[in-house]
Amino acid sequence: MKKILVLNSGSSSLKYQLFNVDGDNYEVVAKGLADRIGIHGSNVVLKVGDNKQTKEVALPTHTEAIKEVLDMLLSGPLGSMDELSAVGHRVVHGGEIFKGSALVNEKVLKDIEDLSELAPLHNPANLLGIKAVDSLLPNVPQVVVFDTAFHQTMEKEAFLYALPEELYIKHKIRRYGFHGTSHAYVAGEAAKLIGKKGKIITCHLGNGASISAVNEGKCVDTSMGFTPLAGVVMGTRSGDIDPYIPLHIMKTLGKSLDEVNALMNKQSGMLGVCGFSDNRDVETNFLNGEEKATSAMKVYIHNLLKYIGGYIAVLGGVDAIVFTAGVGENGALVRKMVIERLAYLGIKLNEENNNKRGQTLEISTADSKVKVFVIPTDEELMIAKDTVALAF
């Protein structure tokens, strides 16, 4: 029996899950969150089954946060530090260096640090988590799993931008894609359900959203780009726009680079169109006939259809379409509106299943020519599996 701790370090938060691993069986025995790290009012939450503990404690750095998480785990599912077999970390950006997960060593740490230029908000925070574990548990192996790695199978025609070549060669400006661990997981689960790897389109729809085209288990295209700002409309991110628009805003409105960055990432998307970033609020107001929410929903669905349709062309057909993440798993109305617009493919919606939630479901009918699934994503499980594969 192995005990694997999975960590997802943000700039001021730390999500975690503890797995008991027995052969191919992965059981989540505890999970929780250390919140407001470096901020007044920080706390650590531990959930074991239906029991939940919350401890208010000062967390000036990630080291203190991880120490508190370990202390809380020791009071329950972890008998001693010696029981912890390995730690797996989510890292946002692996650039072109990491085409898969990696066992942590000095070179890996240096590469992640160098890649912070491409993910300045995320990679430094991920590094803090790795270094904190190393200081507290220096003999425990650590594995890093990258959001970008799954998309490294894209061919050059899919990832290269039509910009001067030196921008790619010297500055690594290209399409990377994100949410890779989620896309990899649900594509693999869908392949099991249809009995072959096949041609699968995965739709990770949450406040952040991306769509990927997967052929025979490999990503051939994905909607996010050099940053997570590109692609479909999201909760607060604009998705694809005319690239001159930010320049026009800076020129005519006198906005700074930081102001335009905030505008595109935090004030746009569904929020910009209708004033709501949460899809539940958008749906409620859409169903009530509110004009701006109706516009936002139509823009959103139109965006999703463009990418799904485009990826059907890229793949040369499609065997299955998968919805996952917050909106993908819970947004029955979004799924219904998308699927109804894809009826020309011979897709038929199972209304009863579409209105269920919280489990893996086929939401297409038995005679549908393309299978459609809702598959809850499990990035932590993917990280745990990669950790076991590389650490032992």
Secondary structure, DSSP 8 states (H G I E B T S, - for coil): -EEEEEEEE-SSEEEEEEEEEETTEEEEEEEEEEESTTSTT-EEEEEETTEEEEEE----SHHHHHHHHHHHHHTTT-S-GGGEEEEEEEES--TTT-SS-EE--HHHHHHHHHGGGT-TTTHHHHHHHHHHHHHH-TTS-EEEEETTGGGGG--HHHH--SS-HHHHHTT--S---S-HHHHHHHHHHHHHHHTS--EEEEEEESSSEEEEEEETTEEEEES--SSTTSSS--SS---S--THHHHHHHHHH---HHHHHHHHHHS-HHHHHHS--SHHHHHHHHHTT-HHHHHHHHHHHHHHHHHHHHHHHHHTS-SEEEEEHHHHHH-HHHHHHHHHHTGGGT--B-HHHHT--SS-EE-B-TT-SSEEEE----HHHHHHHHHHHHH-
